[in-house]
Amino acid sequence: MFKLSSRSLNNLNGVHPDLVRVVKRGIELTPYDYGVNEGTRTKKTQKEYFDTGKSTTMFSLHLPQEDGYSHAVDLYIIVDGKVTWKHKYFRKVIQALFTAAIEEGVQIEAGALWRDFVDSPHIQLNPKYYGA
């Protein structure tokens, strides 16, 4: 079983507690180790990402929402001791996260399943249920 690093736990600061529970439970269920690359973003960082094409919106759920929490995280996968961003590894991690979400009673979405802009590292609370 894997465990989140202190860096990953720190990157969960400011993230909605429901999503934090899912990420923490998911690491216990996944066949691949993962970490939290990013949780809460500033508007300045979001603008940089938007301007460079790393994001397609200025209304990212990484920004603090009306409840004061970020509703999104970006993950990275560790395979054989090395960080990878390959979609094939994210599929198994996403399965674990959806299982964790079901267990925790949390509605999530995975950027890997989006049609217009596939964003494999991105996991967010479902806006339909969380008022974003």
C-alpha positions, 0 to 999 in steps of 0.5 A: 500500500502506498502513502502520500508524501508530506509534499503531497499532503501540503499540496492538499492545503486549501482543497475541499475536505471531500476531495482530500478524503478521496485522494487519501483513500485512493492512495490506499487502493491504487496499483500505482503510487501517486502524488499531488502536484497541485491543489489550490492555485492563485489567480496569477498562476491560473492566468499564467497557465491560461496564457501559456495554454496549460489551461483553457479557462480562467475559471478553474476549480483549482481557484478557491470557490465560494466555499473558500476551498479549491475543488480540484487537484492535479496528480502525478504517477510514480512507476518504478521510482520515476514520475510519469504523466502517461495516460495508461497509468492514470487510468488505473489511478482514476479507477481507484479514485472513483472507488474511493469517491463511492466509498466516501459518498463524493461526486468527482470528475476526471479530466482523463475522461473529458472529450474536448481537453483531455487532462489526465492528471486533473481530478475535481469535485463534480460541479453539479453537486458542489455548486461551482 
